Amino acid sequence: MAQSDIRGNRPLSPHLQIYKPIPTMVMSILHRITGAALYFGTLLVAWWLIAAATGSAYFDFVSTIYGSWFGRLVLFGYTWALMHHMLGGLRHFAWDMGKLFDKHTATRLAWATLAGSLVLTLLIWIVGYAVR
């Protein structure tokens, strides 16, 4: 019969406290978080569409909420989550085709995903306010 380890020195499973966070890992985690956040944001879009279909009084109520500083902050976050998730999806699409896998390219692409999502979000909001 095999001798069991009575001291409890068992190997640890790898987890976030063991691994050093690298850009590709952080972007993968953010991709999952933004995907989950988009579920909530889609409910906000649906609420806005339902309010538009219901009538002007209810639409004005929802627009007042969305127009507040907190509402705009949530919409800004939703825009960033949408852009980040889209760019992360394009990155994964390139990986599915077997491209851009080497370590340095994947790291640069992870940083580009973050920078691109921030730039696109700012551009969308700048254009939105300019057209308004």
N, C-alpha and C positions, 0 to 999 in steps of 0.2 A: 504494500500500500504506500502511496506517495505521502511524503511529509508535507503537511499544510503549513502555511506561513502564519504562525500564531501572533506575531507582532503587528500584523495588519499592514505591512509594507507592500501594498498592491500597486501596480502601475496605474497612473492617472490616464483617463481618457483625454484626448486633446480637446480643448475648449478655448474660449476667448481669453482666459487668463494665462494660457500657456503660449499661444501664438502672438508674435509681434504684429500689430495691425499694419498691413501694407495697403497701398492705394486701391488695388484691385479688390481686396477683401472688403474694405470700407465701402467702395462703390457697389459691390454686390449686396451688402447689407442695406445700403440706402435705396437700392433698386427695389428690394422687397418692401421696405418701409413706405416708399412713395407709391408702390402698387397698392398697398393697403390703404393709404391716405386717399387715393383716387376713388375708392369706394365711397368714402364719406363725401368727397367733393362732388361726385356724380349725383348724390342725393341732393346737394345744394343746387345743382343745375336743374334737376328734375323739379325741385320746389319752385325755382324761378319760372320754369316753363308752365307749371301748373298755375302759378299766380298770374302769369300773362294770359292764360286761357280762362281764368275765373272771372276776372273783371278788373277795372282800373283801380278800385279802392284797395283790393287785396294786393294788386301788383305794386301800388304805391307803398303799402306797408312793407312788403318784402324788399323793395328798392331802398327804403329808408334803412332797413337793417343792413343790407349789403353796402350802402353808402356811408355807414358809420366808420370810424377809424378801425374798430375791431373787425367789421365786415370786410373792409378793404385789405386788412392784414391777412385774414383767412383766404380771401380770393387771390392775394399775391402768393401765399403759400401754395394754394391749389395750382396756380399757374406754374410755379417753380417745380412742383411735384410732377405735373404733366410733362414739362420740358425735360426734366431729369429722367423720368421713366421712359420717355420716347427715345432720348439719346442712348440710354442704357440698353433699350431694346434693339436699337440699330447696332450697338457694339456686340450684343449677343448674336445678332443675325450674321455679322461678319465672322464671328467665331464659329457659328454653325456651318459656315461655308469653308471652314478650315483656314481662315486668314487671320493675320495680326496676333498670333499666339506667342511670339517670342517675348521674353521678359521685359525688355526695355520698351517695346512698342505697346504692350499691354498696360504698362505703368503710365506711359504718356497718354494713352487713350483714356485711362481712368481719370487722369487730371483734366484732359480735354472735355470729358463728359461733364465734370463738375463746372468747369469754366464756361462751357457752351451753354449749360442749362441756366447759369446765372445771367449770361449775356443775353440769351434769347428772352428770358423773363423780363429783364429790364427793357429790352427793345419793344416787346409786346406792350408793356405798360406805358412807355414813352409814346408810342404810336397811338395807343388808346386815348391818352390824355390830349395828344395833339389833334386828333380827329374830333374829340369832344368839344 
